[in-house]
Amino acid sequence: MSRIASTWTLAVAATFGLALPACTYDPLEDIDVAAIRAVVGDIDEQRVWADIQAQVSAHTTDGGFPCQQTGIYVPNGNCALTHTAVRATIDERLVQAGLEPRRHRQDDPIFPTVNITADLRGVSSPDEVVVVAAHYDVFYAAANDNGSGVAAVLEAARVLSAYSFDRTIRFVFFDLEEVGLIGSQRFVDAWPSEETLTVALVLDMIGYAAHQAGSQQVPPGFSAPDVGDFLALFANGHSEDHATQAYALNRALDAVRLEAIIVPSSASPARLMLERSDHAPFWLAGLPAVFLTDTGDFRNPNYHEPSDTIDTIDERLLGGGTELTIAITAAWAGGPR
């Protein structure tokens, strides 16, 4: 999660917790829950762990990003951002899933980026696209921020590529989130005019849980459970139906403890507080996007620290977040078929 827009100090009348609108319809009416349950049964949790470990190893060998010449914020004054070596790991996993990775390079004298995408082409509505995404640049070879999110997207690619869906699923790995959401902003700016974005699911840190009372912090003016053992799902007015559907599907599958909130689509203090990751460029462009996170530094003392290591990741939370990611992506893509 980026430090951008990190002034979460305004008090607002909002609830950080379940704040979904009351449903006058069954959000799962058109979803084959039994088929979705069978799909998530294909998850290989050991593979997810191995993918995090592979990322950590790649980041450890990376030469690093030249933070000092850019003037960007770096934690503790230490330029420990890496993003180059892990690209080969992501490419390899996508190829193993039977997909074709594409690198979208944008040269820039200060902030060059390489976003990585791979498409699972839709059968009946291929120009309608569901995006599932995570950023791959990290501080300190971080296992959770965002090795956990990348691993979940890679597992989604592996599992879902064995099925067919009405819509195209685009697996996306954003570059340079940590220095200002640069890769995701460029991705949104370059969205093809001939395609329609159905919804984007953005993952940023889904693996850290704290089980002690008082372990969950929130911005002033927000409320939440005081035990940090849940994932948070954020949506805006353009994606509230998708969030309602995701919440209902999570309950049906009993995947993970989930708290949710709908943020106003119009500019507001509440919205500004929740625009610190790669869903923000979608929201700012008026596009539907849902954000899944363990809330980062509002819970995790290892955030942007060398201590963000794989042994700090909670197996149950990571597994539930991966299951939810795959389930709602499959549902939004109109399948499986």
LUMZAZA-718321 format. One line per 5 residues: their letters; for each residue x, y, z of N, C-alpha, C, O. Coordinates in steps of 0.05 Angstrom, whole numbers, plus 5000, padded with zeros to 4 digits. Example, Ala and Ser with C-alpha at 12.3 -4.5 7.8 and 13.67 -1.06 7.14 Angstrom:
AS> 5264/4886/5156/5246/4910/5156/5264/4934/5156/5285/4934/5169 | 5257/4955/5142/5273/4979/5143/5258/5001/5157/5268/5023/5161
% end
This chain:
MSRIA> 5017/4976/5000/5000/5000/5000/5018/5025/5000/5036/5027/5016 | 5011/5043/4982/5028/5067/4979/5024/5086/5002/5003/5086/5016 | 5044/5102/5007/5042/5124/5026/5027/5148/5015/5020/5166/5029 | 5021/5147/4989/5007/5170/4977/4980/5173/4990/4967/5154/4998 | 4971/5198/4993/4945/5205/5006/4942/5191/5033/4921/5180/5039
STWTL> 4964/5192/5049/4963/5177/5074/4955/5195/5098/4960/5187/5121 | 4944/5218/5093/4935/5235/5115/4907/5226/5124/4887/5239/5117 | 4906/5204/5138/4881/5193/5147/4874/5204/5174/4870/5189/5193 | 4872/5231/5177/4868/5242/5203/4841/5258/5205/4834/5267/5226 | 4827/5261/5182/4802/5275/5184/4781/5258/5196/4778/5234/5189
AVAAT> 4766/5269/5215/4744/5253/5226/4720/5255/5208/4712/5277/5199 | 4708/5233/5202/4684/5233/5184/4663/5215/5196/4670/5197/5212 | 4639/5219/5188/4617/5202/5198/4615/5179/5179/4598/5178/5161 | 4631/5159/5184/4631/5135/5168/4637/5111/5186/4647/5114/5207 | 4630/5088/5176/4634/5063/5191/4653/5045/5176/4647/5038/5153
FGLAL> 4675/5039/5188/4694/5020/5177/4685/4992/5186/4693/4983/5207 | 4669/4980/5170/4656/4955/5177/4634/4950/5157/4633/4963/5136 | 4616/4932/5164/4595/4925/5145/4577/4949/5141/4562/4956/5159 | 4577/4961/5117/4560/4984/5111/4548/4981/5084/4544/5000/5070 | 4542/4956/5076/4530/4951/5050/4501/4958/5051/4488/4955/5072
PACTY> 4489/4967/5028/4461/4973/5028/4444/4948/5031/4453/4926/5024 | 4421/4952/5042/4402/4929/5045/4394/4919/5018/4387/4935/5000 | 4395/4893/5014/4388/4881/4988/4358/4877/4985/4346/4866/5003 | 4348/4885/4963/4320/4878/4956/4319/4856/4936/4297/4850/4925 | 4341/4843/4931/4343/4821/4913/4364/4801/4923/4378/4807/4942
DPLED> 4365/4778/4911/4384/4758/4919/4410/4763/4903/4409/4758/4878 | 4432/4772/4915/4456/4778/4899/4469/4753/4887/4485/4756/4869 | 4461/4729/4896/4472/4705/4885/4453/4691/4866/4457/4667/4859 | 4432/4705/4858/4411/4693/4842/4422/4681/4816/4413/4659/4807 | 4440/4695/4803/4451/4686/4777/4478/4672/4780/4491/4668/4760
IDVAA> 4485/4664/4804/4511/4651/4808/4508/4622/4816/4492/4616/4834 | 4522/4605/4803/4522/4576/4810/4542/4572/4833/4566/4567/4828 | 4532/4575/4858/4550/4573/4881/4564/4546/4883/4588/4545/4890 | 4550/4525/4876/4562/4498/4877/4585/4496/4858/4606/4484/4864 | 4582/4508/4834/4604/4507/4814/4628/4524/4824/4651/4516/4820
IRAVV> 4622/4547/4836/4643/4564/4846/4658/4549/4869/4683/4550/4870 | 4643/4535/4886/4655/4520/4907/4674/4499/4897/4696/4494/4908 | 4667/4486/4875/4684/4466/4863/4709/4478/4852/4731/4467/4854 | 4707/4502/4840/4730/4516/4829/4750/4523/4852/4774/4517/4849 | 4741/4534/4874/4760/4542/4895/4771/4517/4909/4792/4519/4923
GDIDE> 4759/4494/4905/4770/4469/4915/4796/4462/4901/4811/4444/4911 | 4802/4475/4879/4827/4469/4864/4851/4485/4875/4873/4481/4865 | 4846/4502/4894/4868/4518/4905/4889/4500/4918/4883/4481/4933 | 4914/4505/4912/4937/4491/4924/4951/4511/4943/4966/4528/4934 | 4945/4509/4969/4956/4528/4988/4986/4527/4990/4999/4547/4995
QRVWA> 4998/4503/4986/5027/4501/4986/5039/4517/4963/5060/4528/4965 | 5025/4517/4940/5034/4532/4917/5033/4562/4923/5052/4576/4915 | 5012/4571/4937/5011/4599/4944/5035/4608/4961/5047/4628/4956 | 5041/4591/4981/5065/4596/4998/5090/4596/4981/5108/4613/4985 | 5093/4577/4963/5117/4575/4947/5120/4599/4929/5142/4609/4924
DIQAQ> 5097/4610/4919/5098/4634/4902/5107/4659/4918/5121/4676/4908 | 5099/4660/4943/5109/4682/4960/5139/4679/4965/5154/4698/4963 | 5148/4655/4971/5176/4650/4975/5193/4656/4950/5215/4668/4952 | 5182/4649/4927/5197/4655/4902/5199/4685/4898/5220/4695/4888 | 5178/4700/4904/5180/4729/4902/5201/4741/4921/5217/4758/4913
VSAHT> 5200/4732/4946/5220/4742/4965/5248/4737/4956/5265/4754/4958 | 5253/4713/4945/5280/4706/4935/5287/4724/4912/5310/4734/4911 | 5269/4730/4894/5275/4747/4871/5281/4775/4880/5300/4788/4871 | 5264/4786/4898/5269/4813/4908/5296/4816/4922/5309/4836/4921 | 5304/4794/4936/5329/4795/4951/5353/4797/4933/5374/4808/4940
TDGGF> 5350/4787/4908/5372/4789/4889/5372/4814/4872/5389/4818/4856 | 5351/4830/4875/5347/4854/4858/5366/4876/4866/5374/4880/4889 | 5374/4891/4846/5393/4913/4850/5380/4938/4863/5394/4955/4873 | 5353/4939/4863/5340/4961/4876/5334/4984/4858/5345/4987/4836 | 5316/5001/4867/5306/5024/4852/5321/5049/4861/5326/5053/4885
PCQQT> 5329/5067/4843/5344/5091/4850/5326/5112/4863/5321/5133/4851 | 5317/5107/4887/5299/5125/4901/5310/5153/4905/5295/5173/4901 | 5335/5155/4912/5346/5181/4920/5344/5202/4897/5340/5225/4902 | 5348/5193/4872/5348/5212/4851/5319/5221/4843/5316/5240/4827 | 5299/5209/4855/5271/5215/4848/5259/5234/4868/5239/5247/4862
GIYVP> 5269/5235/4892/5257/5251/4913/5233/5239/4926/5219/5252/4940 | 5228/5213/4921/5204/5200/4932/5209/5193/4962/5231/5192/4971 | 5187/5189/4975/5188/5180/5003/5199/5152/5004/5191/5135/4989 | 5217/5146/5023/5226/5119/5028/5225/5114/5058/5233/5132/5073 | 5215/5091/5067/5213/5086/5096/5240/5086/5109/5259/5074/5099
NGNCA> 5242/5100/5132/5266/5101/5148/5290/5113/5132/5313/5109/5140 | 5284/5127/5111/5306/5138/5094/5321/5117/5079/5342/5124/5067 | 5312/5093/5079/5327/5071/5066/5313/5064/5039/5290/5056/5038 | 5328/5067/5018/5317/5061/4991/5318/5031/4987/5338/5020/4977 | 5297/5018/4995/5296/4989/4994/5274/4979/4976/5262/4958/4981
LTHTA> 5269/4993/4955/5248/4986/4936/5259/4969/4914/5280/4976/4902 | 5247/4946/4908/5255/4928/4887/5231/4921/4869/5209/4919/4879 | 5236/4917/4843/5214/4911/4825/5222/4898/4799/5205/4892/4783 | 5248/4893/4795/5257/4884/4769/5259/4853/4767/5248/4841/4749 | 5273/4841/4786/5279/4813/4784/5254/4795/4786/5252/4774/4774
VRATI> 5234/4805/4800/5210/4788/4805/5193/4785/4780/5176/4768/4778 | 5197/4802/4760/5181/4800/4735/5184/4773/4722/5165/4762/4711 | 5208/4762/4722/5213/4736/4710/5197/4714/4725/5188/4695/4713 | 5195/4717/4752/5180/4698/4768/5151/4699/4760/5138/4678/4757 | 5140/4723/4757/5112/4726/4749/5107/4714/4722/5088/4700/4717
DERLV> 5125/4721/4703/5122/4710/4676/5122/4680/4676/5105/4667/4663 | 5140/4668/4691/5143/4639/4692/5117/4626/4702/5108/4606/4691 | 5106/4637/4724/5081/4626/4735/5058/4628/4716/5041/4610/4714 | 5056/4650/4701/5034/4654/4682/5037/4634/4659/5017/4623/4650 | 5061/4630/4649/5065/4610/4628/5058/4582/4638/5046/4567/4623
QAGLE> 5065/4576/4662/5058/4549/4674/5028/4546/4675/5018/4523/4674 | 5013/4568/4678/4984/4567/4678/4972/4565/4651/4947/4564/4648 | 4989/4565/4630/4979/4563/4603/4971/4590/4591/4956/4592/4571 | 4980/4612/4603/4973/4639/4595/4998/4652/4582/5020/4643/4585 | 4993/4673/4567/5014/4688/4553/5018/4715/4567/5002/4733/4563
PRRHR> 5040/4718/4583/5045/4743/4596/5053/4765/4575/5068/4759/4557 | 5043/4789/4580/5051/4811/4563/5062/4833/4581/5051/4839/4602 | 5084/4845/4572/5096/4867/4588/5090/4893/4574/5095/4897/4550 | 5078/4911/4589/5071/4937/4579/5090/4958/4591/5087/4967/4614 | 5110/4964/4575/5132/4982/4585/5125/5011/4578/5117/5017/4555
QDDPI> 5129/5028/4597/5127/5057/4592/5153/5070/4601/5159/5071/4625 | 5169/5080/4582/5194/5092/4589/5189/5120/4600/5172/5135/4591 | 5205/5126/4620/5204/5152/4633/5231/5157/4645/5243/5138/4657 | 5242/5181/4644/5269/5185/4654/5271/5181/4684/5293/5176/4694 | 5249/5183/4699/5250/5180/4728/5234/5155/4737/5244/5140/4754
FPTVN> 5211/5151/4726/5193/5129/4735/5186/5111/4712/5162/5111/4704 | 5204/5096/4701/5197/5076/4680/5181/5053/4693/5188/5045/4716 | 5160/5043/4680/5144/5022/4691/5141/4999/4671/5142/5003/4647 | 5136/4976/4682/5130/4952/4667/5106/4938/4681/5110/4924/4701 | 5082/4942/4670/5059/4927/4680/5058/4901/4665/5065/4899/4641
ITADL> 5050/4879/4679/5048/4853/4667/5019/4844/4666/5006/4846/4687 | 5009/4835/4643/4982/4825/4641/4981/4798/4627/5000/4791/4613 | 4960/4784/4632/4955/4759/4618/4924/4755/4617/4911/4759/4637 | 4914/4748/4593/4885/4746/4589/4876/4717/4588/4888/4700/4574 | 4854/4711/4602/4839/4687/4597/4814/4696/4582/4796/4707/4593
RGVSS> 4814/4690/4556/4795/4702/4538/4767/4692/4543/4762/4668/4546 | 4748/4710/4544/4720/4703/4548/4708/4689/4524/4717/4693/4502 | 4688/4673/4529/4676/4657/4508/4654/4672/4493/4654/4674/4468 | 4635/4683/4508/4612/4696/4495/4613/4726/4494/4602/4739/4477 | 4628/4738/4513/4630/4767/4515/4659/4775/4520/4666/4786/4541
PDEVV> 4677/4769/4501/4705/4774/4506/4714/4803/4510/4735/4808/4521 | 4697/4822/4500/4704/4850/4503/4695/4862/4530/4699/4885/4535 | 4682/4845/4546/4675/4853/4573/4697/4840/4591/4701/4816/4591 | 4711/4857/4607/4735/4848/4620/4732/4851/4651/4724/4872/4661 | 4740/4830/4664/4743/4830/4694/4773/4831/4700/4787/4813/4691
VVAAH> 4782/4850/4714/4810/4853/4722/4814/4843/4750/4798/4850/4768 | 4834/4827/4754/4842/4819/4782/4872/4826/4783/4888/4816/4767 | 4880/4843/4803/4906/4855/4801/4919/4858/4828/4906/4858/4849 | 4946/4861/4828/4962/4866/4851/4988/4880/4842/4997/4875/4820 | 4999/4896/4859/5025/4909/4852/5048/4891/4861/5046/4877/4882
YDVFY> 5070/4891/4846/5092/4873/4851/5117/4887/4861/5136/4874/4869 | 5117/4913/4861/5141/4927/4873/5138/4928/4903/5115/4930/4913 | 5160/4925/4917/5159/4922/4946/5182/4937/4960/5202/4943/4947 | 5178/4943/4985/5200/4951/5002/5210/4926/5018/5194/4911/5028 | 5236/4923/5020/5248/4902/5036/5239/4873/5029/5235/4857/5047
AAAND> 5236/4867/5004/5229/4840/4995/5203/4830/5009/5201/4807/5016 | 5185/4848/5013/5162/4843/5031/5145/4819/5023/5136/4817/5000 | 5140/4802/5042/5124/4778/5038/5094/4785/5037/5079/4774/5021 | 5086/4803/5054/5057/4810/5055/5051/4833/5036/5030/4832/5022 | 5067/4854/5036/5062/4878/5020/5081/4880/4996/5100/4895/4998
NGSGV> 5076/4866/4974/5051/4854/4968/5054/4826/4956/5040/4818/4938 | 5074/4811/4968/5077/4784/4959/5051/4768/4962/5046/4750/4946 | 5036/4773/4983/5011/4759/4988/4991/4764/4966/4978/4745/4956 | 4988/4789/4958/4969/4796/4937/4977/4784/4910/4960/4773/4896 | 5003/4786/4903/5012/4775/4878/5008/4745/4878/5000/4734/4857
AAVLE> 5014/4731/4900/5011/4702/4901/4982/4694/4897/4976/4674/4883 | 4963/4709/4908/4935/4703/4905/4926/4707/4876/4911/4691/4865 | 4936/4728/4863/4929/4732/4834/4942/4710/4817/4929/4700/4798 | 4966/4702/4823/4979/4680/4808/4963/4654/4812/4960/4638/4793 | 4954/4648/4836/4938/4624/4841/4911/4626/4826/4901/4606/4816
AARVL> 4900/4650/4826/4875/4654/4810/4880/4647/4781/4863/4635/4768 | 4903/4656/4770/4909/4650/4742/4912/4621/4738/4902/4610/4718 | 4925/4607/4756/4929/4578/4753/4903/4563/4754/4897/4545/4738 | 4886/4569/4774/4861/4555/4778/4841/4561/4756/4829/4543/4745 | 4837/4587/4751/4816/4595/4732/4822/4588/4703/4804/4585/4687
SAYSF> 4847/4586/4696/4855/4579/4669/4846/4551/4660/4847/4545/4637 | 4837/4535/4679/4828/4508/4673/4798/4509/4665/4787/4488/4658 | 4785/4532/4667/4757/4535/4661/4752/4556/4639/4770/4570/4631 | 4727/4557/4631/4719/4578/4611/4699/4596/4625/4684/4589/4643 | 4699/4621/4615/4681/4642/4627/4669/4659/4604/4681/4661/4583
DRTIR> 4647/4671/4609/4634/4688/4589/4652/4712/4583/4656/4719/4560 | 4661/4725/4604/4678/4749/4601/4707/4742/4602/4715/4721/4612 | 4723/4760/4592/4752/4758/4593/4761/4765/4622/4752/4784/4634 | 4779/4748/4633/4792/4755/4658/4820/4764/4652/4836/4750/4639 | 4827/4788/4661/4854/4799/4657/4869/4799/4683/4862/4814/4702
FVFFD> 4890/4783/4685/4907/4782/4709/4928/4804/4705/4943/4804/4685 | 4931/4822/4725/4947/4845/4722/4966/4848/4746/4958/4844/4769 | 4991/4856/4740/5011/4860/4760/5022/4888/4756/5037/4893/4736 | 5016/4906/4774/5023/4934/4771/5051/4940/4782/5060/4928/4801 | 5065/4958/4768/5091/4967/4776/5089/4994/4791/5070/5009/4786
LEEVG> 5108/4999/4809/5112/5024/4823/5086/5035/4836/5080/5059/4835 | 5072/5017/4850/5050/5026/4867/5061/5042/4891/5050/5062/4899 | 5084/5033/4901/5094/5044/4926/5104/5073/4923/5109/5086/4943 | 5108/5082/4899/5118/5110/4895/5096/5128/4884/5102/5150/4874 | 5071/5120/4886/5050/5137/4877/5030/5126/4857/5019/5140/4841
LIGSQ> 5026/5100/4858/5005/5086/4841/5011/5091/4811/4992/5095/4795 | 5036/5091/4804/5043/5100/4777/5035/5079/4756/5023/5086/4736 | 5041/5053/4761/5034/5033/4742/5004/5031/4738/4995/5028/4715 | 4988/5031/4759/4959/5029/4756/4947/5053/4742/4928/5050/4727 | 4958/5077/4748/4948/5100/4734/4953/5098/4704/4936/5106/4688
RFVDA> 4976/5089/4696/4982/5086/4668/4965/5064/4655/4957/5066/4632 | 4959/5043/4671/4941/5022/4661/4914/5033/4655/4902/5027/4634 | 4903/5048/4673/4876/5060/4670/4876/5079/4646/4858/5080/4630 | 4897/5096/4645/4899/5115/4623/4899/5102/4595/4890/5113/4576 | 4910/5078/4594/4914/5064/4569/4891/5044/4563/4894/5027/4545
WPSEE> 4869/5045/4578/4848/5025/4575/4837/5026/4546/4831/5047/4536 | 4836/5003/4532/4827/5002/4504/4798/5011/4501/4780/5002/4516 | 4793/5029/4483/4766/5040/4479/4746/5019/4470/4722/5022/4473 | 4756/4997/4458/4738/4976/4448/4729/4956/4469/4713/4938/4464 | 4740/4959/4493/4733/4941/4515/4718/4955/4537/4721/4979/4541
TLTVA> 4702/4940/4551/4687/4950/4574/4697/4937/4599/4699/4912/4601 | 4704/4953/4619/4712/4942/4645/4687/4935/4661/4672/4952/4668 | 4684/4909/4666/4662/4900/4683/4667/4909/4712/4649/4921/4724 | 4690/4902/4722/4698/4910/4749/4727/4902/4752/4737/4883/4740 | 4742/4916/4769/4769/4909/4777/4770/4901/4806/4758/4914/4823
LVLDM> 4784/4879/4812/4789/4871/4839/4819/4876/4844/4835/4864/4831 | 4825/4892/4864/4853/4899/4870/4860/4888/4897/4846/4893/4917 | 4882/4874/4899/4891/4862/4924/4917/4876/4933/4936/4879/4917 | 4918/4883/4958/4942/4895/4969/4944/4887/4998/4931/4899/5015 | 4960/4867/5004/4964/4856/5031/4940/4841/5040/4920/4854/5048
IGYAA> 4941/4815/5039/4918/4799/5048/4926/4777/5068/4912/4758/5072 | 4950/4780/5080/4961/4758/5096/4968/4763/5125/4978/4745/5138 | 4963/4787/5135/4972/4792/5163/4947/4793/5181/4929/4809/5176 | 4947/4777/5202/4926/4778/5222/4938/4782/5250/4960/4773/5255 | 4923/4796/5266/4931/4800/5294/4907/4792/5311/4885/4801/5306
HQAGS> 4911/4776/5331/4889/4763/5346/4885/4774/5374/4869/4764/5389 | 4899/4796/5381/4897/4807/5407/4877/4830/5407/4874/4844/5387 | 4862/4833/5429/4844/4856/5432/4860/4882/5429/4881/4885/5441 | 4849/4900/5414/4862/4926/5409/4883/4926/5387/4896/4946/5383 | 4885/4903/5373/4906/4902/5352/4898/4916/5326/4915/4922/5310
QQVPP> 4872/4921/5322/4863/4935/5298/4859/4964/5304/4843/4972/5321 | 4873/4981/5290/4870/5010/5291/4854/5020/5267/4852/5007/5247 | 4842/5044/5270/4827/5056/5248/4831/5086/5249/4839/5097/5269 | 4826/5099/5227/4828/5128/5227/4808/5140/5246/4787/5128/5250 | 4813/5164/5256/4793/5178/5273/4767/5181/5257/4767/5189/5234
GFSAP> 4744/5176/5270/4719/5178/5257/4709/5153/5245/4686/5151/5237 | 4725/5132/5245/4717/5106/5235/4714/5086/5259/4725/5091/5280 | 4699/5065/5255/4698/5044/5275/4702/5018/5261/4697/5015/5237 | 4711/4998/5277/4717/4971/5266/4720/4952/5289/4723/4961/5312 | 4719/4926/5284/4726/4907/5305/4754/4913/5315/4771/4921/5299
DVGDF> 4759/4910/5341/4785/4917/5351/4806/4894/5350/4828/4897/5359 | 4798/4872/5338/4816/4850/5334/4821/4847/5304/4802/4845/5288 | 4846/4848/5296/4853/4849/5267/4855/4822/5254/4876/4815/5244 | 4833/4807/5254/4834/4781/5242/4815/4778/5218/4805/4756/5212 | 4810/4800/5204/4792/4800/5182/4805/4813/5157/4826/4826/5160
LALFA> 4792/4810/5134/4799/4825/5111/4778/4847/5107/4755/4843/5113 | 4787/4869/5096/4768/4892/5090/4764/4894/5060/4782/4891/5044 | 4738/4898/5053/4730/4900/5025/4719/4928/5021/4699/4935/5034 | 4732/4944/5004/4723/4971/4999/4712/4974/4971/4724/4963/4952 | 4690/4988/4968/4679/4993/4941/4668/5021/4941/4664/5034/4962
NGHSE> 4663/5032/4917/4651/5058/4914/4623/5055/4901/4614/5033/4897 | 4611/5077/4896/4584/5076/4884/4582/5061/4858/4561/5050/4852 | 4604/5061/4843/4604/5047/4817/4607/5017/4821/4602/5002/4802 | 4614/5008/4844/4620/4979/4848/4605/4967/4872/4612/4945/4881 | 4585/4981/4882/4572/4972/4906/4556/4946/4901/4555/4929/4919
DHATQ> 4545/4942/4877/4532/4917/4871/4552/4894/4871/4545/4872/4880 | 4576/4899/4861/4596/4878/4861/4605/4871/4890/4609/4848/4896 | 4607/4892/4907/4615/4887/4934/4593/4871/4949/4599/4853/4965 | 4568/4878/4944/4546/4863/4956/4547/4834/4948/4543/4816/4964 | 4552/4830/4922/4554/4802/4912/4577/4788/4925/4575/4764/4932
AYALN> 4600/4801/4927/4624/4789/4939/4619/4782/4968/4626/4760/4977 | 4606/4800/4982/4600/4794/5010/4582/4770/5014/4586/4753/5031 | 4561/4769/4997/4542/4746/4998/4556/4720/4991/4551/4700/5003 | 4573/4721/4971/4587/4696/4962/4606/4687/4984/4609/4663/4989 | 4620/4706/4996/4638/4699/5018/4623/4685/5041/4633/4666/5052
RALDA> 4599/4695/5047/4583/4682/5068/4574/4654/5060/4574/4636/5076 | 4567/4651/5034/4559/4625/5025/4582/4605/5026/4577/4581/5032 | 4606/4614/5021/4629/4596/5020/4643/4595/5048/4659/4576/5053 | 4637/4614/5065/4651/4615/5091/4681/4616/5087/4696/4601/5100 | 4689/4634/5069/4718/4635/5061/4735/4649/5082/4756/4639/5090
VRLEA> 4726/4673/5091/4743/4689/5108/4726/4709/5123/4704/4716/5113 | 4734/4717/5146/4720/4739/5160/4723/4765/5144/4746/4773/5138 | 4701/4777/5137/4702/4799/5118/4686/4823/5129/4663/4820/5138 | 4698/4847/5128/4684/4871/5135/4684/4888/5109/4703/4888/5094 | 4662/4903/5105/4659/4917/5080/4648/4945/5084/4633/4950/5104
IIVPS> 4654/4963/5066/4644/4990/5067/4641/5001/5038/4658/4995/5021 | 4620/5016/5033/4616/5030/5008/4625/5059/5012/4615/5072/5030 | 4643/5068/4995/4653/5095/4997/4639/5112/4976/4634/5102/4954 | 4631/5136/4982/4617/5153/4962/4633/5156/4937/4658/5159/4938 | 4619/5156/4914/4634/5160/4888/4643/5189/4885/4664/5194/4873
SASPA> 4628/5208/4897/4636/5236/4895/4659/5241/4915/4664/5225/4933 | 4673/5263/4910/4696/5270/4927/4686/5274/4956/4667/5288/4961 | 4701/5262/4975/4694/5265/5003/4718/5258/5020/4736/5244/5010 | 4719/5267/5045/4741/5259/5062/4743/5229/5065/4765/5218/5066 | 4720/5215/5067/4721/5186/5070/4734/5173/5046/4750/5154/5049
RLMLE> 4728/5182/5023/4739/5170/4999/4769/5175/4997/4785/5157/4991 | 4777/5200/5004/4806/5206/5002/4822/5189/5021/4845/5182/5015 | 4811/5182/5044/4825/5165/5063/4830/5137/5053/4848/5123/5062 | 4814/5129/5034/4815/5101/5025/4826/5098/4996/4820/5079/4983 | 4841/5117/4987/4852/5117/4960/4883/5114/4961/4897/5129/4948
RSDHA> 4893/5095/4976/4921/5092/4980/4933/5068/4964/4956/5060/4969 | 4917/5056/4947/4927/5033/4932/4916/5034/4903/4904/5054/4895 | 4921/5013/4888/4917/5014/4859/4888/5014/4850/4883/5015/4826 | 4869/5012/4868/4841/5016/4861/4835/5045/4856/4816/5052/4841 | 4851/5063/4867/4845/5092/4866/4843/5103/4838/4824/5118/4832
PFWLA> 4862/5096/4819/4859/5107/4792/4833/5098/4779/4822/5113/4762 | 4823/5074/4785/4798/5066/4774/4775/5083/4785/4758/5093/4770 | 4775/5087/4811/4754/5104/4823/4755/5132/4812/4734/5143/4805 | 4778/5143/4810/4781/5171/4800/4772/5174/4771/4764/5196/4763 | 4773/5152/4756/4764/5152/4728/4735/5145/4726/4724/5143/4703
GLPAV> 4721/5141/4748/4693/5133/4748/4688/5105/4740/4667/5098/4730 | 4708/5087/4745/4706/5059/4737/4701/5042/4762/4710/5049/4784 | 4687/5019/4759/4681/5002/4782/4706/4986/4791/4719/4973/4775 | 4712/4988/4816/4735/4974/4828/4729/4967/4857/4716/4983/4871 | 4738/4944/4865/4736/4935/4893/4764/4929/4903/4780/4918/4889
FLTDT> 4768/4937/4928/4795/4935/4940/4794/4915/4964/4777/4918/4981 | 4812/4895/4964/4813/4876/4985/4840/4878/4999/4861/4877/4987 | 4839/4881/5026/4864/4886/5041/4861/4877/5070/4839/4875/5081 | 4884/4873/5083/4884/4867/5112/4887/4893/5128/4890/4892/5153 | 4886/4916/5115/4887/4943/5126/4915/4953/5132/4919/4975/5142
GDFRN> 4936/4937/5125/4963/4947/5126/4972/4958/5153/4971/4944/5173 | 4981/4983/5152/4994/4995/5176/4974/5001/5198/4982/5010/5220 | 4948/4997/5194/4929/4999/5215/4927/4974/5232/4912/4972/5251 | 4944/4955/5226/4945/4930/5241/4974/4919/5243/4981/4908/5264 | 4989/4921/5222/5013/4906/5218/5038/4923/5226/5044/4942/5211
PNYHE> 5052/4916/5247/5076/4931/5254/5099/4927/5235/5119/4941/5236 | 5097/4907/5217/5118/4901/5198/5115/4917/5171/5131/4913/5153 | 5095/4933/5170/5089/4948/5145/5113/4966/5137/5122/4983/5153 | 5123/4962/5113/5146/4977/5103/5171/4974/5120/5186/4993/5124 | 5174/4951/5132/5197/4945/5149/5211/4920/5140/5198/4903/5127
PSDTI> 5236/4916/5147/5250/4891/5140/5237/4866/5152/5241/4844/5143 | 5221/4870/5173/5208/4848/5186/5183/4837/5172/5170/4819/5182 | 5177/4848/5149/5154/4838/5133/5163/4812/5119/5170/4813/5095 | 5164/4791/5134/5175/4765/5125/5153/4744/5124/5131/4748/5135 | 5158/4722/5111/5137/4702/5106/5128/4689/5132/5105/4680/5133
DTIDE> 5144/4688/5152/5136/4676/5177/5116/4693/5192/5104/4683/5212 | 5111/4717/5184/5091/4734/5197/5063/4732/5184/5044/4743/5194 | 5061/4717/5162/5036/4715/5148/5018/4693/5161/5028/4672/5168 | 4993/4700/5163/4973/4682/5175/4962/4664/5154/4950/4673/5134 | 4967/4638/5157/4959/4618/5137/4929/4619/5131/4920/4617/5108
RLLGG> 4913/4621/5152/4884/4620/5149/4874/4645/5134/4857/4642/5116 | 4884/4668/5141/4875/4693/5128/4883/4693/5098/4867/4699/5081 | 4908/4685/5093/4918/4684/5065/4901/4664/5049/4893/4670/5026 | 4896/4640/5061/4880/4621/5046/4852/4630/5041/4842/4626/5019 | 4839/4643/5061/4812/4653/5057/4811/4675/5036/4793/4677/5020
GTELT> 4831/4693/5037/4832/4714/5017/4836/4704/4989/4824/4715/4970 | 4853/4684/4986/4857/4672/4960/4831/4659/4950/4824/4661/4926 | 4818/4645/4968/4792/4632/4960/4772/4653/4952/4758/4649/4931 | 4769/4674/4967/4750/4695/4960/4757/4708/4933/4740/4713/4917 | 4783/4713/4929/4792/4725/4904/4783/4708/4880/4772/4719/4860
IAITA> 4788/4682/4881/4782/4665/4859/4751/4662/4856/4741/4662/4833 | 4737/4661/4878/4708/4657/4877/4694/4681/4864/4678/4678/4846 | 4701/4706/4873/4687/4729/4862/4696/4735/4834/4680/4746/4818 | 4721/4730/4827/4730/4734/4799/4715/4715/4781/4705/4724/4760 | 4712/4690/4789/4696/4671/4772/4667/4680/4769/4656/4678/4748
AWAGG> 4656/4689/4791/4628/4698/4790/4624/4722/4772/4606/4723/4755 | 4641/4742/4775/4639/4766/4759/4644/4761/4729/4634/4775/4712 | 4660/4741/4724/4667/4734/4696/4645/4717/4683/4646/4711/4659 | 4624/4710/4699/4602/4695/4687/4607/4666/4684/4601/4654/4663 | 4618/4653/4703/4624/4625/4701/4627/4612/4728/4618/4623/4748
PR> 4638/4588/4728/4653/4575/4705/4634/4562/4685/4610/4557/4691 | 4644/4557/4662/4630/4543/4641/4645/4518/4634/4636/4502/4617
% end
